[in-house]
Amino acid sequence: MSMRIGGLASGIDTESIIKDLMNAERLPLNKMEQDRTILGWQRDKFREINTLRLELDHLVTDMQLSKTYKAKTASSTMEGAVTATATSSALEGTYNIAVSQLASTAINVSTGEVSQEIPAEFVGNEYEYYTYDENGNQLTHKISIAEGDTVNDVLKQITDTDNNMRAFFDSNTNKVVFETTRTGNFNTDETRFSGNEIGFNNAFFTDVLKMSEAGEQGGTNAKFTYNDAYEVETTENKYTLNGVTFEFKNTTPQNADGTYQNATITVKNDTDATVEKITTFVEKYNELIDMLNGTQREEKYRDYPPLTEEQKKEMDEKEIELWDEKAKSGILRGDTIISSAMFDLRQDWYKSVNTGGEYDLITDIGISTTKEYLDGGKLEIDEDKLREALTKDPDSVYKLFAGSDGNQGITDHLDTSLEKMKDQINERAGRSTDTLTNYTLGKRIKDIDDRMSAFQDRLQQTEDRYWRQFSAMEEAISMMNQQSAMLMSNFGGGM
C-alpha cells in the first residue's frame, strides 16, 4: 500500500476527512458482516441441537432392546465360592450349585538346575513337544536350535508359538517352568504322556531342560453339581446355563460325609437398572426439549446487533461477551423446524400402543408431561408407579416403548420425529463436513461473502477516488499559493 500524505498545501486533515467519509461508505458492508455473523450463529445453534438430538437418538436405540426392560440381577449365598451374572433371558428363581473341583492350569518345573549353555550335540537339531486342541487332538510343535542359542532363546520359541503355553527360566533358582495359559484337562487319554497337557519324549527336554513327565501338576477341569442332580465338568471356572453364567472362585465347603454344600444363586428382575435407564433416557429427552424450548422463549434484543471487527477493537473482552450474549438471544425464535419438532415429539408420547398386556399408554407406567406449560412438554416420572409396572408386567412396558408384532412403540414414533428433525436441520444448517453450497444457510453465507468481496473492491475504488479528488484540490491550492507568492513578490519589488 502506498503512503498518502494530504493537507500539505491546504492544511486540511485529509486523512481524517477521508476516513470519516469511508466510514459512511462502509455502513452497508458492516450490515452485511452483521448478517453473516447472525447466519453463522444460527448454523452453529442448529448443529448444537443436532448433536444433542444424536445423543438422544442413541438412547432411543437402547430403549428398543428387550434387555433394557428385563435386566436381571443374581446374588449368591457364597460369594467367595460361586458368583453369577444373568442375562435378560434368564428365568427368575433360585439355583443350587455345589463346586467340588476348580479348573486349573498345568505346570511343570525342571527337576534340577539348568544351564543357559546348550551342549554342542543338540545344536542344529529340531525337537518336538506336544499340546492339545479344544477337542483333545494332539498337536505337534517343533523347536530348532541354532549355533549360539541359549536356553532362554529356546524357551522364547516355545512361548511365541501358538500352543496355549508359555515357558520361562527362573534365574533365582536356575530352573525352567512350563505352564499352560488356559485352565482345563484337554488330554483325556491317560496313555498319551500320562494324560499330561504338555508332552515331550526327547533328550533335549529331559536332559538339557531337565523336565520330567511325572512333574506336571494341574491341568484339571472344574466340577460342579447343578440343583443336586446335574453333574457338569468344564475346562473353565465358569459355566452358562439357561442365561445364567456361574463363575467359580473356590470349592464349596464339604459336609461330614464328603459331599459338597450348595451355594444358592437367586435371580430376579433388576428393576433398579431398568428404572435408571428409563430415567437417563427421559433426562436426555428433557435436555433436548429445554434447548428447543429455550430458543423459542429467548428475548430478542433488536438494539444489540452483532459487533463488527472494528467495534470489537474498541471494547474489552467482558463487554464483548455481554454484548454477544444479548445479540445471540432469540436468533432462532419462531423457527418452524424447532416448533414443528417440539409439537411432533410431544404428540409421540401420547400415542396408544397395543401391547397385549397391562399398559397401552405411557401415563399407565407413571410417565407424563409436567403441569408447567412453559416447560414445553418436558417429562416427569412417578418412580413408584414405574417400578410397580416393571415388577407386574415388564414385557408390556417393553412393548409400550419398543412395539411388537407390527405395532409401533413410542420409541418408533420418537425415532421418526428425530429423523425428520435431523433431515430438516441438515438441509438448513448442514454438517461440519459440508461445504457452504450444500445447505441453505451456507448458500446465504456464501452469497454474503461474495457481495462483501465485491463491495470491498468498490470501497477501495471509492477511497482511491477521494484521494485523487483531494490530491487535485491540494494541487490547485498549491498552484494558487505559488501564484499568490509570485504576485506578492512582484508587487513588493516595485515599491
C-alpha positions in Angstrom: 0.0 0.0 0.0 1.4 3.4 -0.9 1.8 6.1 1.7 -0.5 9.0 1.3 0.0 12.4 2.9 -2.6 15.1 2.5 -3.1 18.7 3.6 0.4 19.9 2.8 -0.9 22.8 0.8 -4.3 23.4 2.4 -3.5 22.4 6.0 -6.6 20.3 6.0 -6.6 16.9 7.8 -7.3 15.0 4.6 -6.8 11.5 6.1 -9.4 12.1 8.9 -11.9 13.5 6.4 -11.5 10.5 4.0 -11.7 8.1 7.0 -15.0 9.6 8.1 -16.3 9.5 4.5 -15.2 5.9 4.2 -16.9 5.0 7.5 -20.2 6.3 6.0 -19.5 4.4 2.7 -18.7 1.2 4.8 -22.1 1.1 6.5 -23.6 -1.4 4.0 -20.5 -3.6 4.4 -21.0 -3.5 8.2 -24.6 -4.6 7.8 -23.5 -7.5 5.6 -20.9 -8.5 8.1 -23.5 -8.5 10.9 -26.0 -10.5 8.7 -23.3 -13.1 8.0 -22.5 -13.3 11.8 -26.1 -14.0 12.6 -26.3 -16.7 9.9 -23.2 -18.3 11.4 -24.7 -18.2 14.9 -27.9 -19.8 13.6 -26.0 -22.5 11.9 -23.9 -23.3 15.0 -27.0 -23.4 17.2 -28.8 -25.8 14.8 -25.7 -28.0 14.9 -25.6 -27.9 18.6 -29.3 -29.0 18.7 -28.4 -31.8 16.2 -25.6 -33.0 18.4 -27.9 -33.3 21.4 -30.6 -34.9 19.2 -28.0 -37.6 18.2 -27.2 -38.3 21.8 -31.0 -38.9 22.4 -31.2 -41.0 19.2 -28.5 -43.4 20.6 -30.6 -43.8 23.8 -33.7 -44.4 21.7 -31.9 -47.4 20.2 -31.2 -48.7 23.7 -34.8 -48.3 24.6 -35.8 -50.6 21.8 -33.9 -53.5 23.2 -35.8 -56.0 25.4 -32.8 -56.4 27.7 -33.3 -52.8 28.8 -36.6 -53.8 30.5 -35.8 -57.3 31.5 -32.4 -56.9 33.1 -31.7 -59.5 35.8 -29.6 -59.5 38.9 -28.0 -62.5 40.5 -26.9 -62.9 44.1 -25.0 -65.8 45.8 -25.1 -67.1 49.4 -21.4 -68.0 49.0 -19.8 -65.1 47.1 -16.3 -66.5 47.9 -17.1 -69.7 46.1 -19.6 -69.0 43.4 -20.9 -65.8 41.8 -23.3 -65.4 38.9 -24.5 -63.0 36.3 -27.8 -63.3 34.5 -28.9 -62.2 31.0 -32.4 -60.8 30.3 -33.4 -64.3 29.1 -32.7 -65.9 32.4 -35.6 -67.1 34.4 -36.3 -65.8 37.9 -35.7 -68.2 40.7 -33.1 -70.0 42.8 -30.3 -72.3 41.6 -28.2 -74.6 43.8 -24.5 -75.0 42.8 -22.1 -77.4 44.6 -18.5 -77.0 43.4 -16.2 -80.0 44.1 -13.2 -79.0 41.9 -11.8 -75.9 40.3 -10.3 -75.8 36.8 -6.6 -75.2 36.9 -3.7 -74.6 34.5 -1.0 -77.3 34.1 2.5 -76.5 35.3 5.8 -78.5 35.2 9.1 -77.4 36.8 12.5 -78.8 36.0 13.9 -81.3 38.4 17.2 -79.6 38.8 19.2 -76.5 37.9 19.5 -75.8 34.2 22.5 -74.1 32.5 21.9 -71.4 29.8 24.6 -73.1 27.7 23.3 -75.7 25.3 25.6 -78.7 24.7 27.1 -78.9 21.2 25.4 -82.3 20.4 22.0 -80.6 20.5 22.8 -77.6 18.2 21.5 -77.8 14.7 18.7 -80.2 15.5 14.9 -80.0 15.9 13.0 -81.3 18.8 9.2 -82.0 19.2 6.8 -81.3 22.0 3.0 -81.7 22.2 -0.1 -79.9 23.3 -3.8 -80.5 22.7 -6.6 -78.6 21.0 -10.1 -78.0 22.4 -11.3 -81.3 21.0 -8.4 -83.3 22.6 -6.5 -83.7 19.4 -2.7 -83.9 19.8 -0.8 -81.0 18.2 2.9 -81.4 17.4 5.3 -78.4 17.7 8.9 -78.1 16.9 11.8 -76.1 18.2 15.1 -75.6 16.3 18.4 -74.9 17.9 20.9 -72.8 16.1 24.5 -72.0 16.8 24.8 -69.5 19.7 21.3 -70.2 21.0 20.8 -70.2 24.8 18.1 -71.9 26.8 16.3 -68.6 27.0 16.2 -68.4 23.2 14.6 -71.9 23.0 12.1 -71.0 25.7 11.2 -67.9 23.8 10.5 -70.0 20.7 8.1 -72.1 22.8 6.3 -69.1 24.3 6.0 -67.3 20.9 4.3 -70.3 19.3 0.5 -70.6 19.2 0.4 -73.5 21.6 -1.6 -72.3 24.7 1.5 -72.5 26.9 4.5 -70.5 27.9 8.0 -71.4 29.1 10.5 -69.3 31.1 13.7 -69.5 33.1 13.8 -68.5 36.7 17.2 -67.0 37.3 16.8 -67.2 41.0 16.7 -71.0 41.1 18.1 -71.7 37.6 15.0 -73.8 36.8 12.7 -73.9 33.8 9.0 -73.6 34.1 6.4 -74.8 31.6 2.8 -73.9 32.1 -0.4 -73.8 30.1 -2.1 -70.4 29.5 -5.6 -71.9 29.9 -7.3 -73.9 32.5 -8.7 -77.4 31.9 -7.8 -81.0 31.0 -7.6 -81.3 27.2 -5.5 -84.5 27.1 -8.1 -87.0 28.3 -6.2 -90.0 27.1 -4.0 -91.3 30.0 -1.9 -93.4 27.6 -0.6 -90.2 26.0 2.2 -88.8 28.2 0.3 -90.0 31.3 -2.5 -87.6 30.5 -0.2 -84.5 30.7 -1.2 -81.3 28.9 2.4 -80.7 27.8 4.1 -83.8 26.3 7.8 -84.5 25.3 9.8 -87.6 24.6 13.3 -86.5 23.7 16.7 -85.9 25.5 16.7 -82.2 25.0 13.7 -81.8 27.2 14.7 -84.4 29.7 18.5 -84.0 29.9 19.1 -80.3 29.0 15.9 -78.7 30.3 15.6 -81.5 33.0 11.8 -81.8 32.6 10.1 -84.9 33.9 6.8 -86.3 32.7 5.9 -87.1 36.3 6.5 -83.5 37.3 3.4 -82.0 35.7 0.6 -80.8 38.1 -2.8 -79.3 37.5 -4.5 -79.2 34.2 -7.8 -80.1 35.8 -11.4 -79.3 34.9 -13.9 -77.7 37.1 -16.6 -80.0 38.5 -19.9 -78.9 39.9 -23.4 -80.2 40.6 -26.4 -78.2 39.5 -29.6 -78.4 41.6 -28.4 -81.6 43.3 -28.8 -83.6 40.2 -27.0 -82.4 37.1 -23.2 -83.1 37.3 -21.1 -80.9 35.0 -17.4 -80.8 34.1 -15.9 -77.8 32.3 -12.5 -76.6 31.3 -13.1 -73.1 32.7 -14.0 -71.8 36.1 -17.3 -70.6 34.7 -20.3 -72.2 33.0 -23.5 -70.8 31.5 -26.9 -72.5 31.9 -30.2 -71.1 30.8 -29.0 -67.5 30.6 -27.1 -67.6 33.9 -23.3 -67.6 34.0 -21.9 -69.2 37.1 -18.3 -68.3 38.0 -16.3 -70.5 40.4 -13.9 -68.8 42.9 -13.4 -71.8 45.1 -14.9 -75.1 46.0 -17.9 -75.0 48.3 -17.5 -76.4 51.8 -17.6 -80.1 52.3 -20.1 -81.9 54.6 -19.0 -84.6 57.0 -20.0 -87.3 54.5 -17.7 -85.8 51.9 -20.4 -84.2 49.8 -20.2 -80.6 48.9 -22.6 -77.9 50.2 -24.7 -75.8 47.9 -24.3 -72.1 47.1 -27.7 -70.7 46.4 -28.0 -68.3 43.5 -31.0 -66.1 43.4 -32.0 -64.5 40.1 -34.6 -61.7 39.9 -35.6 -58.8 37.8 -33.2 -55.8 38.2 -35.8 -53.1 38.4 -33.2 -50.6 39.6 -31.2 -51.0 36.4 -34.3 -50.6 34.2 -35.5 -47.5 36.1 -32.1 -46.0 35.8 -32.0 -46.5 32.1 -35.5 -45.1 31.6 -34.7 -42.1 33.8 -31.5 -41.4 31.8 -33.5 -41.5 28.6 -36.1 -39.1 30.0 -33.5 -36.8 31.3 -31.8 -36.6 27.9 -35.2 -36.0 26.2 -35.8 -33.2 28.7 -32.4 -31.7 28.0 -33.3 -31.6 24.3 -36.7 -30.1 25.0 -35.0 -27.5 27.3 -32.7 -26.5 24.4 -35.5 -26.3 21.8 -37.9 -24.5 24.1 -35.2 -22.1 25.2 -34.7 -20.9 21.6 -38.3 -20.1 21.4 -38.6 -18.3 24.7 -35.4 -16.2 24.5 -36.0 -12.5 24.3 -34.7 -10.9 21.0 -32.7 -7.7 21.6 -33.0 -5.7 18.4 -30.8 -3.0 19.8 -27.9 -5.4 20.0 -26.8 -6.3 16.5 -23.6 -8.4 16.2 -20.4 -6.4 16.7 -18.2 -5.7 13.7 -14.5 -6.4 14.0 -13.9 -2.6 14.1 -16.3 -2.2 17.0 -14.7 -5.1 19.0 -11.3 -3.3 18.8 -12.8 -0.5 21.0 -14.2 -2.9 23.7 -12.7 -5.2 26.3 -13.4 -9.0 26.4 -16.1 -8.7 29.1 -18.0 -6.0 27.2 -17.9 -8.1 24.1 -19.1 -11.2 25.9 -22.1 -9.4 27.4 -23.0 -7.8 24.1 -22.7 -11.1 22.2 -25.0 -12.7 24.8 -27.8 -10.3 24.0 -27.0 -10.3 20.3 -27.3 -14.1 20.1 -30.5 -14.2 22.2 -33.6 -15.2 20.1 -31.7 -15.9 16.9 -33.9 -19.0 16.3 -37.1 -17.6 17.8 -40.1 -18.5 15.7 -38.2 -21.0 13.6 -40.6 -23.6 12.1 -38.2 -26.5 12.3 -38.0 -26.2 16.0 -41.7 -25.5 16.7 -42.7 -28.4 14.4 -40.2 -30.8 16.1 -41.5 -29.9 19.6 -45.0 -30.5 18.5 -44.2 -33.9 16.9 -42.2 -35.0 19.9 -44.9 -34.1 22.4 -47.5 -35.9 20.4 -45.3 -39.1 20.2 -45.5 -39.7 23.9 -49.3 -39.9 24.0 -49.9 -42.3 21.2 -51.6 -45.5 22.3 -49.7 -48.8 21.7 -51.4 -52.2 21.5 -49.1 -54.2 23.8 -51.5 -57.0 24.5 -50.6 -56.5 28.2 -51.4 -54.3 31.1 -50.1 -51.0 29.7 -51.1 -49.2 26.4 -50.3 -45.6 27.4 -47.1 -44.0 28.8 -49.1 -42.5 31.6 -50.1 -46.0 32.7 -46.5 -46.6 33.9 -46.0 -43.2 35.6 -44.5 -41.0 32.8 -46.3 -37.8 31.9 -45.6 -34.2 30.8 -45.1 -31.7 33.6 -48.0 -29.5 34.6 -46.0 -26.4 33.9 -46.9 -25.2 30.4 -43.8 -23.1 30.0 -41.7 -26.3 30.3 -42.5 -27.0 26.6 -43.5 -30.6 27.1 -40.8 -31.9 29.4 -41.5 -35.2 31.1 -41.6 -36.3 34.8 -41.6 -39.8 36.2 -43.6 -41.2 39.1 -40.9 -43.7 40.1 -43.1 -45.8 42.4 -45.7 -46.3 39.6 -42.9 -47.1 37.1 -41.4 -49.7 39.5 -44.8 -51.2 40.1 -45.3 -51.6 36.3 -41.9 -53.1 35.8 -42.5 -55.6 38.5 -46.0 -56.5 37.4 -45.6 -56.7 33.6 -42.1 -55.8 32.3 -42.9 -57.3 28.9 -45.8 -54.8 28.5 -43.5 -51.9 29.4 -41.0 -53.1 26.8 -43.7 -53.3 24.1 -45.0 -49.9 25.1 -41.7 -48.4 24.3 -40.4 -50.7 21.5 -43.6 -52.0 19.9 -44.2 -55.6 18.8 -46.0 -57.7 16.2 -46.1 -54.8 13.7 -47.3 -52.3 16.2 -45.0 -49.3 16.6 -44.0 -48.3 20.0 -43.3 -44.9 21.5 -39.6 -45.0 20.6 -40.5 -45.9 17.0 -42.6 -42.6 16.8 -39.8 -40.7 18.5 -37.2 -42.1 16.1 -39.3 -40.9 13.2 -39.7 -37.4 14.6 -36.0 -37.2 15.5 -35.0 -38.4 12.0 -37.3 -35.7 10.4 -35.7 -33.1 12.6 -32.2 -34.2 11.6 -33.0 -34.1 7.9 -34.5 -30.6 8.2 -31.6 -29.3 10.3 -29.0 -30.8 7.9 -30.8 -29.2 5.0 -30.8 -25.8 6.8 -27.5 -25.9 8.7 -25.6 -28.8 7.2 -22.9 -30.9 8.9 -19.4 -29.9 9.9 -18.1 -31.7 6.8 -20.4 -29.9 4.4 -19.3 -27.1 2.1 -21.3 -23.9 2.1 -23.1 -24.8 -1.1 -24.6 -28.0 0.5 -27.1 -26.3 2.8 -29.4 -23.3 2.9 -27.6 -21.1 5.5 -24.3 -21.9 3.8 -25.6 -20.7 0.5 -26.7 -17.5 2.1 -23.4 -17.1 3.8 -21.5 -17.7 0.6 -23.8 -15.1 -1.2 -22.9 -12.5 1.5 -19.2 -13.4 1.3 -19.4 -12.8 -2.5 -21.2 -9.5 -2.0 -18.8 -8.4 0.7 -15.8 -9.1 -1.5 -17.3 -7.1 -4.4 -18.3 -4.3 -2.1 -14.8 -4.1 -0.6 -13.4 -3.8 -4.1 -15.8 -0.9 -4.7 -14.8 0.7 -1.4 -11.2 0.6 -2.4 -12.1 2.3 -5.7 -14.2 4.9 -3.8 -11.3 5.6 -1.4 -8.9 5.9 -4.3 -11.3 8.4 -5.9 -11.5 10.5 -2.7 -7.7 10.6 -2.5 -7.5 11.7 -6.2 -10.1 14.4 -5.6 -8.4 15.8 -2.5 -5.0 15.5 -4.2 -6.3 17.5 -7.1 -7.6 20.1 -4.7 -4.3 20.2 -2.9 -2.5 20.6 -6.2 -4.8 23.5 -7.2 -4.3 25.2 -3.8 -0.6 24.7 -4.2 -0.6 26.4 -7.6 -2.7 29.3 -6.2 -0.3 29.7 -3.4 2.6 29.8 -5.7 0.9 32.4 -8.0 0.0 34.4 -4.9 3.5 34.4 -3.7 4.8 35.5 -7.2 2.3 38.4 -7.2 3.2 39.4 -3.8 6.9 39.2 -4.7 6.3 41.3 -7.8 4.3 44.0 -6.1 6.8 44.1 -3.3 9.7 44.6 -5.7 8.1 47.7 -7.4 7.7 49.7 -4.2 
